[in-house]
């Protein structure tokens, strides 16, 4: 049996929404920091020459861009 949601007054809903909004904002700030850390990771040089088969024939990774 599914749990029913409580029905509350407008002021109770607004208080609950504000509490959730604070958590959402904290999550967003945390996710933004994580994303910035991902972007700040050092790059790794590609030593191997990859070749791809496409409509224009075989091309290296650099030639694709």
C-alpha positions in Angstrom: 0.0 0.0 0.0 1.4 3.4 -1.0 2.1 5.9 1.7 -0.2 8.9 1.5 1.2 12.4 1.5 0.0 14.6 4.3 -2.3 17.6 3.5 -1.2 20.7 5.2 -1.9 24.4 5.3 -0.3 26.9 3.0 2.0 28.2 5.7 3.1 24.7 6.6 3.8 23.9 3.0 5.8 27.1 2.5 7.9 26.3 5.6 8.6 22.8 4.3 9.4 24.2 0.8 11.8 26.8 2.2 13.6 24.0 4.2 13.9 21.9 1.1 15.1 24.9 -1.0 17.9 25.5 1.5 19.0 21.8 1.0 18.7 22.2 -2.8 20.9 25.3 -2.8 23.5 23.5 -0.6 23.5 20.6 -3.0 23.9 22.9 -6.0 26.9 24.6 -4.3 28.4 21.3 -3.6 27.9 20.0 -7.1 29.4 23.2 -8.5 32.5 22.7 -6.4 32.8 19.1 -7.6 32.3 20.1 -11.2 35.0 22.8 -10.9 37.4 20.2 -9.4 36.7 17.9 -12.4 37.5 20.7 -14.8 40.7 21.5 -12.9 42.0 18.0 -13.3 45.3 17.9 -15.3 45.1 16.6 -18.8 46.9 13.5 -20.0 48.8 13.5 -23.3 47.6 11.0 -25.8 50.6 9.1 -26.9 48.9 6.5 -29.1 47.8 7.5 -32.6 44.2 6.5 -32.8 42.7 6.0 -36.2 39.0 6.1 -37.0 37.1 4.9 -40.0 34.6 7.4 -41.3 32.8 8.5 -44.4 36.0 10.3 -45.4 38.2 7.2 -44.9 40.7 6.6 -42.1 41.5 9.7 -40.0 43.5 10.4 -36.9 41.8 11.9 -33.8 43.5 15.2 -34.6 42.1 15.1 -38.2 38.6 14.7 -36.9 38.8 18.1 -35.2 
